[in-house]
């Protein structure tokens, strides 16, 4: 069985196997040693499946857009690749959304933490975007599954118009999130493939209508619809008529959405009422930088009713949330460094060894609450030491994480 026959009969498995094999060869060229073979095989499977195979599917779908008069075997291969694109594309996109630092529930005015970025779609316009997405999917399913010989041309053109609306949404998403230097680049692949699938489906149905020797004539009682139906009998003009029909259909969809509280301009504001993206027109406040190496800093990220943040502070040039426990811990270490530098170095070494790994595991407000409660006994010990050694203990506590004046000693963070 040659490669061409394998690609025609088992296109998904064959293309995936070729992708993994090419990735394996590349990995072995990078590390040409027998000892590296097991690791190279594992890397090739993971990289081939998740990194390179999406591009292979994209290239195949682009090729199929220009495929003329495919035979039965080629049509079957096209269907297999189409199914693999949709299934794997949705699965990989969902996995990718768990990795990228995008908060889809945070609009641009909210202050985020760390490296998180705001949603690329205005949350108040989600219903509008979802409605257009459903229309595009409905048009695709209708053209793909319905009995084509029994469909009037007007219904076919309406379905193509829905495809145009969904494809326009995908193109806008690609323009919004496209960046070449981050994982968000992969978020463009599924919408791009959807556009290719729509183009190929429209061409396929247009040619399929032309090849029908006998078509049962569909008539409408309404004179306007009947006249329009007769004009649509020429399938070569379907893409053009579908493009024209897409505009009133989009307007009708917007009018219906307005009855449910959506603004007429939400389809535009969905992309512009954002920040940090290509079509954004807003500027967000700077993110809060939390140093996750430090237990007390992490504890300050807990629920406000428990940890009681008192103000914003500055650490290493970044704004941080400050509560009393954090100030007491930092003041204690400051005193320890002033009165016993050797003991301070030993404590710091121990904390760097044991505290850092624990702090990196804390990812939720509830975990931060637990750390805050567990640190309470130490907070009382620290407070006792401060009151026993400092003539103005509260002044020292209040001065923690305030931007230092020039030539002032820098406090060491705990």
C-alpha positions in Angstrom: 0.0 0.0 0.0 1.6 3.3 -1.1 1.4 6.6 0.7 -1.1 8.1 -1.8 -3.5 5.1 -1.4 -3.1 5.3 2.4 -3.9 9.0 2.5 -7.1 8.3 0.4 -8.4 5.4 2.4 -7.2 6.3 5.9 -6.4 10.0 5.7 -6.6 10.8 9.4 -4.4 7.9 10.7 -2.0 8.2 7.7 -1.4 11.9 8.0 -1.0 11.6 11.8 1.5 8.8 11.4 3.5 10.8 8.8 3.5 13.8 11.0 4.8 11.9 14.1 7.4 10.1 11.9 8.7 13.4 10.5 8.8 14.8 14.0 10.7 11.8 15.2 13.3 12.1 12.5 13.7 15.8 13.4 14.1 14.9 17.1 16.8 12.3 16.3 18.6 14.8 14.1 18.7 17.2 17.1 20.0 14.5 19.5 21.7 11.8 17.3 22.3 9.1 19.9 20.9 5.7 20.7 20.3 6.8 24.3 18.1 9.6 23.2 15.7 7.3 21.1 13.1 6.6 23.9 12.9 10.3 24.8 12.8 11.3 21.2 9.9 8.9 20.5 7.9 10.4 23.4 8.7 13.9 22.3 7.7 13.1 18.7 4.3 11.7 19.7 3.5 14.7 21.9 4.9 17.4 19.6 3.5 15.7 16.5 0.0 15.3 17.9 -0.4 18.7 19.7 2.0 21.0 17.9 2.4 20.0 14.3 -0.7 17.9 13.4 -3.1 20.9 13.7 -1.0 22.6 11.0 -1.2 19.4 8.8 -5.0 19.4 9.1 -5.0 23.1 8.2 -2.9 22.4 5.1 -5.1 19.5 4.0 -8.3 21.6 4.5 -6.8 24.4 2.5 -5.9 21.9 -0.3 -9.4 20.5 -0.3 -10.8 24.0 -0.9 -9.3 23.9 -4.4 -10.0 20.2 -5.2 -12.2 20.0 -8.3 -14.5 17.1 -9.1 -13.3 14.7 -6.4 -14.0 11.0 -6.8 -15.9 8.9 -4.3 -12.6 7.9 -2.5 -11.5 11.5 -2.4 -14.9 12.7 -1.0 -14.7 10.1 1.7 -11.2 11.3 2.6 -12.5 14.8 2.7 -15.3 13.8 5.1 -12.8 12.0 7.4 -10.4 15.0 7.6 -13.4 17.3 8.2 -14.6 15.2 11.1 -11.1 15.0 12.6 -10.6 18.7 12.2 -13.8 19.5 14.2 -13.4 16.9 16.9 -9.7 17.4 17.5 -9.9 21.1 17.0 -12.6 21.5 19.7 -10.7 19.2 22.0 -7.3 20.8 21.6 -8.9 24.3 21.9 -10.5 23.4 25.2 -7.2 22.0 26.5 -5.4 25.1 25.3 -7.9 27.4 27.1 -6.9 25.6 30.4 -3.3 26.7 29.8 -3.4 30.2 28.4 -3.6 33.1 30.9 -6.9 34.5 29.7 -9.8 35.4 32.0 -12.9 35.2 29.8 -15.0 36.5 32.6 -13.0 39.7 33.2 -13.8 42.8 31.2 -11.2 45.5 30.7 -11.9 47.7 33.8 -11.1 44.9 36.2 -7.7 44.6 37.8 -6.2 41.1 37.2 -3.3 39.3 38.9 0.1 38.2 37.6 0.3 37.6 33.9 -3.5 37.2 33.3 -5.1 39.0 30.4 -8.6 40.2 29.9 -11.2 38.5 27.8 -10.9 39.1 24.0 -14.7 39.3 23.8 -16.8 41.8 25.8 -18.8 39.7 28.3 -22.0 41.7 27.8 -21.9 40.8 24.1 -21.6 37.1 24.6 -25.2 36.4 23.7 -24.8 38.2 20.4 -21.6 36.4 19.5 -23.0 33.1 20.6 -26.1 33.7 18.4 -24.1 34.3 15.3 -22.0 31.3 16.1 -25.1 29.1 16.3 -26.3 30.5 13.0 -23.1 29.6 11.3 -23.1 26.1 12.8 -26.8 25.6 11.8 -26.0 26.5 8.2 -23.1 24.1 8.1 -25.2 21.2 9.6 -28.1 21.9 7.2 -25.9 21.9 4.1 -24.0 18.9 5.3 -26.8 16.6 6.4 -30.0 17.6 4.6 -31.2 15.8 1.4 -29.7 18.2 -1.2 -32.0 17.1 -4.0 -35.1 18.0 -2.0 -33.9 21.4 -0.9 -35.2 24.5 -2.7 -32.4 26.9 -3.9 -33.7 29.6 -1.6 -33.1 27.4 1.4 -29.7 26.5 0.2 -28.7 30.1 -0.3 -30.0 31.0 3.2 -27.9 28.2 4.7 -24.9 29.6 2.8 -25.7 33.1 4.2 -25.6 31.6 7.7 -22.2 30.1 6.8 -21.0 33.6 5.8 -22.1 35.0 9.2 -20.2 32.3 11.1 -17.1 32.6 8.9 -17.1 36.4 9.4 -17.2 35.8 13.2 -14.2 33.4 12.9 -12.2 35.9 10.8 -12.9 38.6 13.4 -11.7 36.3 16.2 -8.5 35.5 14.2 -7.8 39.2 13.8 -8.5 39.9 17.4 -6.3 37.2 19.1 -3.6 36.6 16.4 -0.1 36.9 17.8 2.9 35.0 16.5 4.8 34.8 19.7 2.4 33.2 22.2 0.1 30.2 22.6 -2.8 32.3 21.5 -1.6 31.7 18.0 -3.0 28.2 18.2 -6.4 29.7 19.1 -6.6 30.9 15.5 -6.3 27.4 14.0 -9.8 26.1 14.6 -11.6 29.3 13.3 -9.3 29.3 10.3 -10.1 25.7 9.5 -13.8 26.4 9.9 -13.5 29.1 7.2 -11.8 26.6 4.9 -14.5 24.0 5.6 -17.2 26.6 4.8 -15.5 27.5 1.5 -15.1 23.9 0.5 -18.7 23.1 1.4 -20.1 26.0 -0.6 -18.0 24.9 -3.7 -19.1 21.3 -3.2 -22.8 22.1 -3.1 -22.5 24.5 -6.0 -20.9 21.8 -8.2 -23.3 19.1 -6.9 -26.3 21.1 -8.1 -24.8 21.6 -11.5 -24.2 17.8 -11.9 -27.8 16.9 -11.2 -29.4 15.9 -14.5 -33.0 16.3 -13.2 -34.0 18.5 -10.4 -37.5 18.5 -9.0 -38.8 22.1 -9.4 -39.8 23.8 -6.1 -42.4 26.5 -6.3 -43.7 29.1 -3.8 -47.2 30.6 -3.6 -45.8 34.0 -2.8 -44.9 35.8 -6.1 -41.9 37.5 -4.7 -40.4 34.3 -3.3 -41.2 32.4 -6.5 -39.4 35.1 -8.6 -36.5 34.9 -6.2 -36.5 31.2 -6.4 -36.2 31.2 -10.2 -33.3 33.6 -10.1 -31.5 31.2 -7.7 -31.7 28.2 -10.0 -28.2 29.1 -11.4 -25.9 27.6 -8.7 -22.9 29.6 -10.0 -24.4 32.7 -8.5 -25.2 31.2 -5.1 -22.2 32.5 -3.3 -23.0 36.0 -4.5 -26.6 35.9 -3.6 -25.8 34.3 -0.3 -23.4 37.2 0.4 -26.2 39.8 -0.3 -28.7 37.8 1.7 -26.3 37.6 4.7 -26.7 41.3 5.5 -30.5 41.4 6.0 -30.3 38.1 7.9 -27.7 39.6 10.2 -29.9 42.7 10.7 -32.9 40.5 11.5 -30.8 38.5 14.0 -29.7 41.8 15.7 -33.3 43.0 15.9 -34.4 39.8 17.6 -31.4 40.0 20.0 -32.4 43.6 20.8 -35.7 42.2 22.1 -33.7 40.3 24.7 -31.7 43.3 25.9 -28.7 43.1 23.5 -27.6 46.5 22.0 -27.7 46.7 18.2 -24.0 47.6 18.1 -22.9 44.7 20.3 -21.5 42.7 17.4 -18.9 45.5 17.0 -18.4 46.4 20.7 -17.8 42.8 21.4 -14.3 43.3 20.0 -13.6 46.9 20.8 -14.8 47.0 24.4 -11.7 45.0 25.3 -8.1 45.7 26.1 -4.8 44.0 25.3 -6.0 42.6 22.0 -5.6 43.7 18.3 -9.1 45.3 18.0 -9.2 46.7 21.5 -10.0 50.3 22.2 -9.7 50.3 26.0 -6.8 50.5 28.4 -6.9 48.3 31.5 -5.4 49.1 34.9 -2.0 47.4 35.5 -2.1 43.9 36.9 -1.3 43.2 40.5 1.9 41.3 40.8 1.9 38.6 43.5 5.2 37.2 44.4 4.2 33.5 44.8 7.5 32.7 46.5 6.4 34.1 49.8 3.8 32.5 52.0 2.5 35.6 53.7 2.1 37.4 50.3 0.1 34.4 49.0 -2.0 34.5 52.1 -2.9 38.1 51.4 -4.7 36.8 48.3 -7.4 35.1 50.3 -11.0 36.2 50.8 -11.1 39.8 52.0 -13.4 39.1 55.0 -10.7 36.8 56.5 -7.3 38.2 55.5 -8.5 41.8 55.7 -6.3 43.7 53.2 -5.5 47.2 54.4 -3.9 48.9 51.4 -1.6 48.6 48.4 2.1 48.3 48.8 5.2 48.1 46.6 7.6 45.1 46.4 10.4 44.8 43.8 8.7 47.7 41.9 5.3 45.9 41.6 2.1 46.7 43.5 1.0 44.1 46.0 -1.9 43.7 48.3 -0.8 44.3 51.9 -2.6 43.0 55.1 -1.4 43.2 58.7 0.0 39.7 58.8 2.3 40.4 55.9 3.5 43.7 57.4 4.2 42.0 60.8 6.1 39.1 59.1 8.2 41.5 57.1 8.9 43.8 60.1 10.0 40.7 62.1 12.5 39.7 59.5 13.8 43.2 59.4 14.4 43.1 63.1 16.0 39.7 62.9 18.4 40.9 60.2 19.3 44.0 62.3 20.0 42.2 65.6 21.2 38.7 64.4 22.5 38.6 60.8 23.8 35.0 61.2 20.5 33.7 62.5 18.7 35.6 59.8 20.8 33.9 57.1 20.1 30.5 58.5 16.3 31.2 58.7 16.3 32.6 55.2 18.2 29.5 53.9 15.7 27.2 55.5 12.7 29.2 54.3 14.1 29.4 50.7 14.4 25.6 50.8 11.0 24.7 52.3 8.8 27.7 51.9 9.1 28.4 48.2 7.8 25.0 46.9 4.8 25.2 49.3 4.0 28.7 48.2 4.0 27.7 44.5 1.3 25.2 45.1 -1.2 27.8 46.4 -3.4 28.7 43.5 -6.8 29.6 44.9 -8.3 32.0 47.5 -9.4 29.0 49.7 -5.8 27.7 49.8 -4.6 31.2 50.7 -7.2 31.4 53.5 -5.7 28.1 54.9 -2.2 29.6 54.8 -3.4 32.7 56.5 -4.9 30.7 59.4 -1.9 28.4 59.7 0.4 31.5 59.9 -1.6 33.1 62.7 0.4 31.5 65.6 3.7 32.7 63.9 2.2 36.1 63.4 1.6 36.4 67.2 5.2 35.3 67.9 6.5 37.8 65.4 4.4 40.5 67.0 5.6 39.7 70.5 9.3 39.9 69.3 8.6 43.3 67.6 7.0 44.7 70.7 9.9 43.5 72.9 12.7 44.9 70.7 11.3 48.0 69.0 10.4 51.3 70.9 7.9 52.1 68.1 6.5 48.8 67.0 3.4 50.0 65.2 5.4 52.6 63.3 7.7 49.9 62.0 4.8 47.7 61.0 3.0 50.6 59.2 6.1 51.5 57.2 6.4 48.0 55.5 6.0 48.0 51.7 5.8 51.7 51.5 8.0 52.9 48.6 11.5 53.7 50.1 13.0 57.2 50.0 16.4 57.5 48.2 19.3 55.8 50.2 16.9 54.1 52.6 17.6 50.5 53.5 15.6 48.0 51.6 13.4 45.6 53.7 13.9 42.0 53.0 10.7 40.2 52.0 9.4 37.3 54.0 
